[in-house]
Amino acid sequence: MANLNDPEDEVVYSWLNDDVIFTGYVKSFDFEKGLGEIESDSGLELIFHCTQISDGSRSIEVNQRVFFELKFFPTANFQAANIKKL
């Protein structure tokens, strides 16, 4: 699993220095809170808010395959962003 606290980690380094689109699946989603978790194909687990779902639907099914970007949020560190359903 990648370590976001280690800028020398090869996976993290590539994420921070390139405009990379990642794939993964929705591991969990709380419809009431609008919060979920995505696990990338490389094994990194990231949280996300429903406002980051690009089609504007504000909900997504568990196990849905997705494309996403990595974004730094000052209040929550790294999160999945610009999430697109596959």
Backbone bond lengths (Angstrom), bond angles and torsions (degrees), N, CA, C in turn:
res aa  C-N    CA-C-N  psi(-1)  N-CA   C-N-CA  omega(-1)  CA-C   N-CA-C  phi
1 M - - - 1.448 - - 1.529 108.97 -
2 A 1.310 116.37 139.97 1.466 121.47 179.63 1.526 110.34 -70.02
3 N 1.326 115.66 150.26 1.454 121.85 179.25 1.527 108.58 -113.86
4 L 1.333 116.44 108.70 1.469 120.57 -177.09 1.520 112.96 -67.33
5 N 1.314 117.57 -16.83 1.460 120.39 179.25 1.514 112.47 -85.72
6 D 1.316 117.47 -3.57 1.459 121.85 -177.47 1.523 109.90 -115.08
7 P 1.348 118.24 99.10 1.466 119.65 -178.29 1.518 113.44 -65.23
8 E 1.334 117.92 -12.38 1.455 121.06 176.71 1.524 112.15 -84.57
9 D 1.340 116.95 -12.18 1.457 120.18 177.83 1.529 107.89 -61.03
10 E 1.321 117.28 128.26 1.466 121.81 -173.13 1.522 112.37 -58.67
11 V 1.323 117.58 -41.97 1.467 121.07 -179.30 1.521 110.26 -66.64
12 V 1.324 117.38 -47.36 1.461 121.29 -179.58 1.517 110.35 -63.54
13 Y 1.322 117.60 -42.74 1.460 121.02 -179.87 1.527 110.73 -58.17
14 S 1.320 117.40 -45.03 1.464 119.66 -179.17 1.523 110.73 -66.30
15 W 1.324 118.02 -35.12 1.457 121.27 179.37 1.518 111.10 -67.53
16 L 1.315 117.15 -39.10 1.452 120.27 -175.23 1.519 112.88 -79.92
17 N 1.308 118.57 -18.92 1.453 121.50 -173.37 1.522 114.84 -112.98
18 D 1.292 118.56 -0.76 1.468 122.61 179.09 1.519 109.12 -134.85
19 D 1.319 115.75 155.69 1.462 119.90 170.74 1.514 106.46 -86.08
20 V 1.310 115.54 89.54 1.456 121.39 -173.64 1.521 109.18 -109.60
21 I 1.312 115.01 138.33 1.454 121.24 173.73 1.530 106.65 -101.51
22 F 1.329 116.34 132.22 1.453 121.87 -177.13 1.519 110.51 -109.73
23 T 1.299 115.24 160.74 1.456 120.80 174.00 1.516 108.79 -120.44
24 G 1.307 114.91 155.03 1.450 121.39 178.73 1.520 108.82 -177.86
25 Y 1.326 115.05 -160.28 1.458 119.08 178.76 1.529 109.31 -140.42
26 V 1.326 115.24 156.46 1.458 121.25 178.46 1.525 107.69 -76.83
27 K 1.310 115.09 116.34 1.463 121.07 -177.34 1.529 110.87 -84.08
28 S 1.327 116.14 -37.33 1.468 120.86 177.92 1.524 108.63 -155.70
29 F 1.344 115.65 156.86 1.461 120.36 176.27 1.516 108.80 -154.27
30 D 1.339 116.76 126.11 1.459 123.31 177.24 1.529 107.28 -99.92
31 F 1.332 116.38 107.00 1.464 121.17 -176.06 1.527 112.17 -63.34
32 E 1.342 117.89 -35.11 1.465 120.90 -178.77 1.522 112.04 -69.20
33 K 1.330 118.00 -40.74 1.462 122.05 -178.81 1.521 112.76 -89.67
34 G 1.330 116.98 -19.42 1.456 120.68 -177.57 1.518 113.12 74.24
35 L 1.315 116.87 19.98 1.459 122.11 -178.86 1.519 111.14 -112.32
36 G 1.322 115.11 144.04 1.452 119.36 179.01 1.508 111.63 -146.74
37 E 1.326 113.96 -179.38 1.456 120.94 179.58 1.524 108.22 -135.48
38 I 1.321 114.74 135.02 1.464 122.06 176.73 1.515 108.20 -113.53
39 E 1.325 116.02 138.31 1.459 120.05 170.65 1.520 107.31 -108.04
40 S 1.337 115.78 122.15 1.461 120.10 -179.70 1.525 109.40 -74.65
41 D 1.319 115.94 162.97 1.462 120.33 178.31 1.528 111.61 -63.39
42 S 1.336 117.11 -20.29 1.466 120.73 177.71 1.530 111.88 -88.12
43 G 1.335 117.37 -1.85 1.457 120.95 175.55 1.514 115.90 98.89
44 L 1.323 118.53 1.13 1.462 121.41 179.72 1.522 109.53 -81.75
45 E 1.340 116.47 132.87 1.455 121.43 177.96 1.521 109.34 -101.52
46 L 1.335 116.33 127.37 1.456 122.67 -177.78 1.517 110.02 -129.81
47 I 1.332 116.62 142.83 1.455 119.74 174.71 1.532 109.21 -87.06
48 F 1.320 115.81 163.48 1.461 120.74 175.19 1.519 109.57 -153.64
49 H 1.309 115.24 158.05 1.461 122.09 174.36 1.518 108.22 -107.32
50 C 1.321 116.32 150.08 1.466 120.48 -175.77 1.531 112.95 -59.23
51 T 1.325 118.54 -22.52 1.469 120.11 178.33 1.523 111.95 -68.23
52 Q 1.342 118.05 -12.50 1.463 121.89 178.71 1.527 112.56 -88.43
53 I 1.342 118.13 -0.90 1.465 121.37 176.68 1.523 106.90 -79.74
54 S 1.327 116.29 118.61 1.467 120.73 -167.22 1.526 115.02 -69.23
55 D 1.338 119.06 -21.94 1.468 118.84 -178.62 1.525 112.94 -85.02
56 G 1.352 116.87 1.05 1.457 121.03 176.87 1.514 115.10 77.96
57 S 1.332 118.50 7.84 1.465 121.28 -173.55 1.521 113.90 -73.64
58 R 1.321 119.37 -22.14 1.464 125.08 179.67 1.532 113.64 65.91
59 S 1.326 118.23 9.14 1.456 121.17 174.15 1.525 109.06 -151.09
60 I 1.316 114.70 158.02 1.454 120.71 -178.54 1.529 107.58 -155.29
61 E 1.300 116.43 147.43 1.460 120.98 -177.30 1.521 111.64 -84.94
62 V 1.330 115.72 145.27 1.465 121.52 173.52 1.532 107.99 -61.87
63 N 1.312 116.73 141.73 1.471 126.49 -177.51 1.522 113.80 76.74
64 Q 1.331 118.16 1.77 1.464 121.13 176.19 1.528 108.89 -64.62
65 R 1.326 118.14 130.46 1.465 122.56 174.60 1.519 107.77 -76.91
66 V 1.334 116.35 139.74 1.456 121.08 -175.83 1.525 111.92 -141.74
67 F 1.341 114.33 156.25 1.456 123.90 162.97 1.523 105.30 -98.30
68 F 1.333 118.43 148.28 1.454 119.89 175.19 1.522 109.97 -159.78
69 E 1.323 114.26 165.30 1.459 122.09 175.21 1.521 108.32 -113.12
70 L 1.302 116.39 162.75 1.457 122.34 176.09 1.517 107.72 -101.04
71 K 1.335 116.95 130.82 1.457 120.85 -178.69 1.528 109.39 -135.58
72 F 1.333 115.56 142.52 1.455 120.40 177.35 1.519 109.56 -92.70
73 F 1.327 115.94 125.07 1.460 122.90 174.59 1.523 107.46 -113.83
74 P 1.334 119.26 122.89 1.473 121.17 -176.27 1.525 114.18 -54.75
75 T 1.321 117.51 -32.63 1.468 119.78 -177.87 1.519 113.36 -85.71
76 A 1.339 117.67 -15.54 1.471 118.88 -174.83 1.518 113.10 -139.56
77 N 1.314 117.80 16.10 1.468 122.23 -179.36 1.523 111.14 61.10
78 F 1.313 118.04 -138.58 1.458 120.87 -176.40 1.521 111.21 -84.52
79 Q 1.330 114.42 137.90 1.459 121.03 177.11 1.516 108.97 -139.80
80 A 1.326 115.68 161.67 1.452 121.38 171.62 1.528 107.76 -74.15
81 A 1.334 116.69 139.36 1.468 121.03 -178.55 1.525 109.46 -140.37
82 N 1.326 116.14 163.19 1.460 122.80 178.69 1.539 110.33 48.71
83 I 1.322 114.48 55.18 1.466 121.91 -174.71 1.520 109.98 -80.01
84 K 1.331 115.62 128.56 1.457 122.04 179.45 1.512 109.25 -122.91
85 K 1.318 116.13 131.37 1.460 121.33 179.22 1.530 109.51 -73.21
86 L 1.324 115.94 137.98 1.469 120.41 176.37 1.519 110.09 -86.97
